Amino acid sequence: MTSFDVELTVNGVPRRGSVEARRTLADFLREDLGLTGTHLGCEHGVCGACTVLVDGEPARSCLMLAVQARGADVRTVEGLAPDGEMNRLQEAMWDSHGFQCGFCTPGFLMQITALLAESPEPTEAEVREALSGNICRCTGYESIVNGVLLAADAAISHE
Amino acid sequence: MKDAARVGSLTVKPPPFDYSAPDTLEEALFVLGEAGDEARPLAGGQSLVPLLSLRLARPSRLVDLAGITALKALDTAGGHLAVGAMVREREAERDERVRSLAPVLADALPLIGHPAIRSRGTIGGSLSHADPAAELPAVALVLEAELVAESRARGRRSIPAADFFTGFFTTALAPDELLTTLRVPSSAPGTGWAVDEVARRHGDFAIVGAAAMVRLDTSTGRIEEARLALAGVGDTPVRLPETEQMLAGAEPADGAFADAAENTMTRLSPPADVHGSAAYRRHVAGVLARRTLKLAAQRAREAA
């Protein structure tokens, strides 16, 4: 099978690789670039664990082919804490016990990052709507929603 | 090569296929024309990629439409909304021109999947996929939209939504043909629209969905025209012409909508599955018919 060159930016760093057309963006990130922070749950677009940002918009990396991300600006969970310091959202999620096993957390964090970029002071209903496509089997979601609201509050009081 | 060694391992799920990413519509139509029915167009991939991963689809080649600028236009010339097939659902959802010229489309978009699905999913992809439970096909029917298609062999043609959805996940599009534009006719003053659905969880495919239009005679206040389209009750989205006829000339009162809902229920033989029996779907269809027609009438009064 033909290989395709993929050049893109991941967390601000230009990256490249050579892939078969059928390689998903999720597998490209994890296997070819070694960015295993992006988790794969269902691998057919139901669970949301593999959510990343593509040109600022949330996208399920298992539902994108790597070739579709050529030239794109991709952000993954690794990009939230570039120097090993958790960002405000991660701190808030920590403080609200917004994860337990942590498997779904990368997807939630990226989806929430997109939400807060578009709507810095979301209502609880907006938070629940935005997170409706991410599945967590541990928390029951309450602590995740609280974490988002806490992060939004922290951002406002910080200004 | 590292990748080659991995072929056949569990880390790659879709079957192998070839891929091209044309820059122009002409080039895409050429590739599709040459490849015959072995090739599939790739729009946002939110339905096709899962089908590949589950190996329910095995195209020999994907033709990625994302690079074709001409398919991403959203045009409002002459007060008619024309949405390019590759306009992302999220983009259309945020566009004020969609809200003002096709409010029922704007209301339906947030019902599709989840934000991360809509930021990739496209208007044309959803329509061409023709899932009978999906929102946009039913909305296209109630809008009496025109779907513009193009092929290299036969050029451009405009397909009324009523003729577009021909069967279960099947459309009037030929294998070498692409949907290029959704054209929405402008609506007369005194027209109201509504869309609603019942799903197990928000973002799931609807068990039943309904889209309605009511146009009131601005002098008498009676219903001049009503339209009703349902999703999830058959192999394709359906219009309910008999129910619509019943409402023409009627007072837009609760009784008329209740009668219309009764009529709707008698005309359906919905499928049964794990999410709901045929009887349940019929019941929900009646409830949604009544609610959407009533809300559309209320909005029509406000718009008059």
Interface residues (C-beta under 8 A of the other chain):
Chain A: M1 T2 S3 F4 S18 V19 E20 A21 R22 R23 T24 D27 E31 D32 E43 H44 G45 G48 T51 V54 E57 P58 A59 R60 C62 L63 M64 L65 V67 Q68 R70 Q111 A114 L115 E129 A130 S132 G133 N134
Chain B: M1 K2 D3 R6 V7 T11 V12 K13 P14 P15 P16 F17 D18 Y19 A21 L42 G45 Q46 V49 P50 L52 S53 L54 L62 D64 A66 R90 G113 H114 P115 A116 I117 S119 R120 R201 H202 G203
